[in-house]
């Protein structure tokens, strides 16, 4: 039974802050609390609803890996994993009504010791695809592998599941624009080291279409994946060890139909130490691929690094680093491009003399930095941006993550004007030890959804976007 609990909604603004089986997969309806629906004409940044999916215990092993919205904007899908001392981490995926937060279904994965990696919904809204790392049985032994599951988006009933090789850690999932193909990537064991391994499945039945591997005699791990708007290319990026323990950012473009490698490029920062991609995106016209992450500088301190490549050839068009004012570690965690393709937005954290702050940067299509904005929480402590999104019209940028206040940790979600970086609103969710890790914007532009962990629970919050 779903219990709907009404309470007073709390709003926070930029000018101030208030506190206040077929596959052995079991579909379950779990107790979830949903907060009151917003007024008909809600002010920007107003909390519309909160849905909590209870977990067994509060632990750092719980996490939310992804959040996505159905194409028509009626459903919100969240995936993550919850730790139970008796079985380990268990995959859990839930669907909510986007207007009210009412839980539509919840589904546990088939295995113990699973770690979610991402979620995508088909362009027609009929299926939801979830990727995780999971321990499965292979030739009589149990080993970690990629596990991809397709669900019916309306009911949560499993449609198919597919495993790829033992010894693997899932990294990211993507979808072709026409909905015919699901792409996954991550780190796959070659028996000694790990390789990039990218797999394409037929979305209707899970039939494997192709597999592409990249590896050197060292550690290689793909962490992020994007598909070109016309569906002709798939791009993956992550890190590859070059010499000793030095890591480089390696980005690869594949033919989406065949898995044939079209190009490969390696970025080795100026001090030839640790470089890693965390996120990537493709321009709306399909001409450029943008990758962001971190790159070591002297004394093993890290900067943001953002790279642009030509999508057809992999030729590097520009690279931009960013060193925060404190001169310490900085790490870009998320990237998005405006719908018109004129701007690229990057978010992560910068470290100062005390703690960390949110940092959001805007670049032109040609790589010129247009603006940057920092957010420092009230405790002047550890604050971190984890996810970013842009409004369908392109006028607003939304960033979420967590901040430390004086006594605890909160979700922190910020809205900026895309043209100038001007702050439009701040919103904070504070119930327990809270940390948001995923964000999505409704396709109709009406709401921003963030999800993460609040205490032991997977907790999703809806805000009025404008």
C-alpha positions in Angstrom: 0.0 0.0 0.0 1.2 3.5 -0.8 0.8 5.9 2.1 0.4 9.6 1.1 1.5 11.9 3.9 0.9 15.7 3.7 3.1 18.2 5.4 4.1 21.8 5.0 6.4 22.3 2.1 9.6 24.3 2.8 11.0 26.7 0.2 14.5 28.3 0.2 15.5 31.2 -1.9 18.8 32.8 -3.1 18.4 35.7 -0.8 18.0 33.6 2.4 17.6 30.2 3.9 15.0 28.6 6.1 15.3 25.4 8.1 12.6 23.7 8.9 9.4 -14.0 -12.0 10.3 -15.0 -14.6 13.8 -13.8 -14.0 13.7 -14.1 -10.3 13.0 -10.4 -10.0 10.3 -9.5 -7.5 8.0 -6.6 -8.2 7.0 -5.0 -4.9 4.9 -2.1 -3.8 6.7 -0.5 -0.8 5.6 2.1 1.7 6.6 5.5 0.5 5.8 8.9 1.8 4.8 11.6 -0.6 4.6 15.3 0.2 1.7 17.6 -0.7 1.3 18.8 -4.2 2.3 22.4 -5.0 -0.2 25.2 -5.6 -1.4 25.6 -9.1 1.0 28.5 -9.8 4.1 27.5 -7.7 7.0 29.9 -7.3 10.2 28.8 -8.9 12.2 26.4 -6.6 9.1 25.4 -4.6 9.2 21.9 -3.3 6.3 20.0 -5.0 6.7 16.5 -3.5 9.1 14.2 -1.8 9.0 10.4 -2.2 11.0 8.2 0.0 11.8 4.5 -0.8 12.7 2.9 2.5 16.1 1.1 2.9 17.2 -1.3 5.6 19.9 0.8 7.1 21.8 4.0 6.6 25.3 3.3 5.2 27.8 4.8 2.8 27.2 1.7 0.6 23.7 2.9 -0.4 23.6 5.1 -3.5 21.4 6.4 -6.3 23.0 6.0 -9.8 20.4 7.6 -12.1 17.2 9.4 -12.6 15.3 9.8 -15.9 11.9 11.1 -17.1 9.5 9.5 -19.7 9.4 11.4 -23.0 5.9 12.8 -22.4 6.9 13.9 -18.8 4.4 11.8 -16.9 6.7 9.4 -15.1 10.0 9.6 -13.1 12.3 6.6 -12.9 15.0 6.2 -10.3 17.6 3.4 -9.8 20.1 2.8 -7.0 21.1 0.1 -4.5 20.4 -0.4 -0.9 22.6 -2.3 1.5 21.2 -5.1 3.7 23.7 -6.9 6.0 22.1 -10.2 5.3 22.4 -10.1 1.4 24.7 -7.1 0.6 23.7 -4.4 -1.8 20.4 -4.9 -3.7 19.4 -3.1 -6.9 16.2 -1.2 -6.6 14.3 0.7 -9.3 11.2 2.8 -8.8 8.7 4.7 -10.9 6.7 7.7 -9.7 3.9 9.9 -11.1 5.8 13.1 -12.1 3.0 15.4 -11.0 2.2 13.9 -7.5 5.1 11.7 -6.6 2.8 8.7 -6.1 4.8 5.5 -6.4 3.7 3.5 -9.4 5.9 0.5 -8.9 9.2 -0.6 -7.3 11.3 -3.5 -8.4 14.2 -5.3 -6.7 17.0 -6.8 -8.9 17.6 -10.6 -9.0 20.9 -10.7 -7.2 22.6 -9.8 -4.0 25.8 -7.6 -4.2 24.5 -5.4 -7.0 25.6 -1.9 -7.7 23.5 0.3 -10.0 25.2 2.2 -12.8 22.4 4.0 -14.6 18.8 4.1 -16.1 17.4 5.0 -19.4 13.8 5.1 -20.8 12.9 4.3 -24.4 11.8 7.2 -26.7 8.3 5.8 -26.8 8.2 5.6 -23.0 7.3 1.9 -23.0 10.4 0.4 -21.5 13.0 1.3 -18.8 16.5 -0.1 -19.0 18.7 -0.4 -15.9 22.4 -1.3 -15.8 24.2 -2.6 -12.7 27.2 -4.6 -11.6 26.0 -7.9 -10.2 27.3 -11.2 -9.0 25.9 -14.0 -11.3 26.7 -17.6 -11.8 29.0 -18.6 -14.7 30.0 -22.2 -15.3 29.3 -23.2 -11.7 31.1 -20.2 -10.1 29.9 -16.8 -9.0 31.5 -13.7 -10.5 30.7 -10.0 -11.0 29.4 -9.0 -14.4 27.4 -6.4 -16.2 23.7 -7.0 -15.8 21.2 -5.1 -18.0 17.5 -5.4 -17.3 14.5 -4.2 -19.3 11.3 -3.4 -17.5 7.8 -2.5 -18.7 7.6 1.2 -17.9 3.9 1.1 -16.9 4.0 -1.9 -14.6 7.6 -2.6 -13.6 7.3 -6.2 -14.9 10.7 -7.5 -16.2 10.9 -8.1 -20.0 14.4 -9.4 -20.3 17.8 -9.4 -18.6 21.3 -10.0 -20.0 24.7 -10.6 -18.5 28.0 -9.8 -20.0 31.1 -11.7 -18.9 32.4 -12.3 -15.4 34.8 -10.0 -13.8 33.2 -6.8 -14.9 32.1 -3.4 -13.4 29.4 -1.6 -15.2 30.0 2.1 -15.9 27.2 3.7 -18.0 24.2 3.1 -20.2 22.8 4.8 -23.3 19.9 4.5 -25.8 19.7 5.1 -29.5 17.3 7.9 -30.5 15.0 5.6 -32.3 14.8 3.2 -29.3 16.0 0.2 -31.1 19.3 -0.3 -29.3 20.7 -0.2 -25.7 24.4 0.5 -25.3 26.4 -0.2 -22.1 30.0 0.2 -21.1 32.4 -0.2 -18.2 35.5 -2.1 -17.1 35.8 -5.7 -18.1 38.4 -8.2 -17.0 40.7 -9.7 -19.6 42.0 -12.2 -17.1 44.9 -10.0 -15.8 43.8 -6.4 -16.3 40.6 -4.6 -17.2 39.5 -3.2 -20.6 36.9 -0.9 -21.9 34.0 -3.2 -23.0 31.0 -1.7 -24.8 28.0 -3.8 -25.7 25.0 -3.2 -27.9 21.7 -5.0 -27.3 18.5 -5.1 -29.3 16.1 -3.1 -27.1 13.0 -5.3 -27.9 14.5 -8.7 -26.7 18.0 -8.2 -25.4 19.7 -9.9 -28.3 23.4 -8.9 -28.3 24.3 -7.1 -31.5 28.0 -6.4 -31.0 30.8 -6.1 -28.5 33.8 -3.8 -28.7 36.8 -3.9 -26.4 39.7 -1.6 -25.9 42.6 -2.5 -23.6 46.3 -2.2 -23.1 48.4 -4.4 -20.8 47.3 -2.3 -17.8 44.1 -1.0 -16.2 41.5 0.6 -18.5 37.9 1.5 -17.5 35.2 3.3 -19.4 33.0 5.4 -17.1 30.7 7.4 -19.4 28.8 6.9 -22.7 26.9 9.1 -25.1 25.0 8.5 -28.4 25.0 10.9 -31.3 21.6 12.6 -32.0 21.2 10.8 -35.3 22.1 7.5 -33.7 25.0 6.7 -36.0 27.8 6.9 -33.4 28.4 5.8 -29.8 31.1 7.5 -27.7 32.7 6.2 -24.5 35.3 7.7 -22.3 37.1 6.9 -19.0 40.7 6.3 -18.2 43.6 4.2 -19.4 46.9 3.6 -17.5 49.8 4.6 -19.7 53.1 4.3 -17.9 53.5 3.1 -14.3 50.4 4.4 -12.5 49.8 7.4 -14.8 46.2 7.6 -16.1 45.1 9.2 -19.3 41.6 10.1 -20.6 40.9 7.9 -23.6 37.8 8.6 -25.6 36.6 6.3 -28.4 34.0 6.7 -31.2 32.2 3.6 -32.5 29.9 2.9 -35.4 26.6 2.4 -33.6 25.3 -0.3 -36.0 28.4 -2.5 -36.1 30.6 -1.6 -33.1 33.5 -0.8 -35.5 36.0 1.6 -33.9 36.0 4.9 -35.9 38.6 6.8 -33.8 40.4 6.8 -30.5 42.1 9.7 -28.8 44.2 10.0 -25.7 44.6 13.0 -23.4 47.7 13.1 -21.2 47.8 16.2 -19.0 50.8 18.5 -18.7 52.4 16.7 -15.7 51.6 13.2 -17.1 50.0 11.8 -14.0 46.3 11.3 -13.2 43.7 12.2 -15.8 40.2 10.8 -15.8 36.8 11.4 -17.5 33.7 11.5 -15.4 31.0 12.6 -17.8 30.4 13.3 -21.5 27.8 14.7 -23.9 27.3 15.4 -27.6 26.2 18.6 -29.2 22.7 18.7 -30.6 23.9 18.9 -34.2 26.2 15.9 -33.6 29.3 17.7 -34.6 31.2 17.7 -31.3 31.8 15.4 -28.3 32.5 17.1 -24.9 34.2 15.2 -22.1 34.9 16.5 -18.6 36.7 15.2 -15.5 40.0 16.0 -13.8 43.6 16.3 -14.7 46.6 16.4 -12.3 48.8 19.4 -12.0 51.9 19.8 -9.9 52.0 18.2 -6.4 49.3 15.8 -7.4 46.6 18.4 -7.1 43.7 18.3 -9.6 42.0 20.7 -11.9 38.8 20.5 -13.9 39.5 19.5 -17.5 37.0 19.8 -20.3 37.8 18.6 -23.8 36.0 19.0 -27.2 36.5 16.6 -30.0 35.2 16.5 -33.6 32.5 13.7 -33.6 33.5 12.3 -37.0 37.3 12.2 -36.6 38.1 12.5 -32.9 40.3 15.5 -33.6 40.7 17.6 -30.4 39.2 21.0 -31.0 39.9 22.6 -27.6 40.8 21.8 -24.0 40.1 23.9 -21.0 41.4 23.5 -17.5 40.1 25.2 -14.4 41.9 25.7 -11.1 39.8 26.9 -8.2 40.9 30.0 -6.2 42.1 27.9 -3.3 44.7 26.1 -5.4 43.8 22.7 -4.1 41.8 19.7 -5.6 39.0 20.3 -8.1 37.0 17.8 -9.9 34.3 18.1 -12.6 31.5 15.6 -12.2 28.8 16.5 -14.7 28.4 18.1 -18.1 25.4 19.2 -20.3 25.1 21.2 -23.5 22.3 23.7 -24.2 19.5 22.6 -26.6 20.7 25.2 -29.2 24.3 23.9 -28.8 25.7 27.3 -28.1 26.9 26.6 -24.6 28.5 23.8 -22.6 27.9 23.7 -18.8 30.2 21.8 -16.3 29.7 21.3 -12.6 31.7 19.7 -9.8 33.6 20.9 -6.8 36.5 23.2 -6.1 38.6 22.9 -2.9 39.7 26.0 -0.9 41.6 26.5 2.2 38.5 25.3 4.1 36.3 22.5 2.7 34.8 22.4 -0.8 32.3 24.4 -2.8 30.0 23.8 -5.8 31.6 25.1 -9.0 29.6 25.6 -12.2 31.3 26.8 -15.4 29.8 27.9 -18.8 31.7 27.7 -22.0 30.9 28.7 -25.5 30.7 26.1 -28.3 34.2 27.3 -29.2 35.6 26.8 -25.7 35.5 30.4 -24.4 34.7 30.6 -20.7 31.5 32.7 -20.3 31.0 32.6 -16.6 31.6 30.6 -13.4 29.6 30.4 -10.2 30.5 28.9 -6.8 28.2 28.0 -4.0 29.5 27.7 -0.4 27.1 26.2 2.2 26.5 27.8 5.6 29.0 25.7 7.4 31.9 26.7 5.1 32.5 22.9 4.8 32.3 20.1 2.3 29.8 21.0 -0.5 29.8 19.2 -3.8 27.9 19.3 -7.1 27.1 15.9 -8.6 24.7 16.4 -11.4 23.6 19.1 -13.9 20.7 19.7 -16.3 19.4 22.4 -18.6 15.8 23.6 -19.3 14.2 22.5 -22.6 14.2 26.1 -23.8 17.9 26.5 -22.8 17.4 29.5 -20.5 18.2 27.8 -17.2 20.8 25.6 -15.8 20.1 23.4 -12.8 22.8 21.9 -10.5 22.3 19.5 -7.6 24.5 17.8 -5.0 24.9 18.2 -1.2 26.0 20.8 1.2 27.0 20.6 4.9 25.1 22.9 7.1 25.9 23.6 10.8 24.5 20.3 12.1 24.0 17.9 9.1 24.1 17.5 5.4 21.4 18.6 2.9 20.4 18.2 -0.7 21.3 21.5 -2.4 19.8 22.4 -5.8 20.5 25.6 -7.6 19.1 27.3 -10.7 21.2 29.7 -12.8 20.4 31.9 -15.8 22.2 30.2 -18.7 23.2 33.4 -20.4 24.9 35.1 -17.5 25.1 32.7 -14.5 22.8 34.8 -12.4 21.3 32.9 -9.5 17.6 32.3 -9.9 16.9 30.2 -6.9 18.3 27.8 -4.3 16.4 24.9 -2.7 17.5 22.6 0.1 16.1 19.3 1.4 17.0 18.5 5.0 15.6 15.5 6.8 18.6 13.4 7.7 22.1 13.0 6.4 21.1 13.8 2.8 23.0 13.8 -0.5 21.6 14.2 -4.0 23.4 12.5 -6.9 21.0 12.6 -9.8 19.0 15.3 -11.6 16.5 15.4 -14.5 14.3 18.1 -16.0 10.8 17.5 -17.1 10.6 17.7 -21.0 7.8 20.2 -20.7 10.0 22.4 -18.5 7.6 22.4 -15.5 9.8 20.7 -12.9 13.2 19.6 -11.8 13.7 16.3 -10.1 16.6 15.3 -7.9 17.3 12.0 -6.2 19.8 10.6 -3.8 20.1 9.2 -0.3 18.4 10.6 2.8 19.4 8.5 5.8 18.6 4.9 4.7 16.1 5.9 2.0 16.3 6.6 -1.7 14.6 10.0 -1.7 13.4 11.9 -4.7 12.3 15.5 -4.6 10.4 17.5 -7.2 10.8 21.3 -7.5 8.9 23.8 -9.6 11.4 24.9 -12.2 10.1 28.4 -13.0 
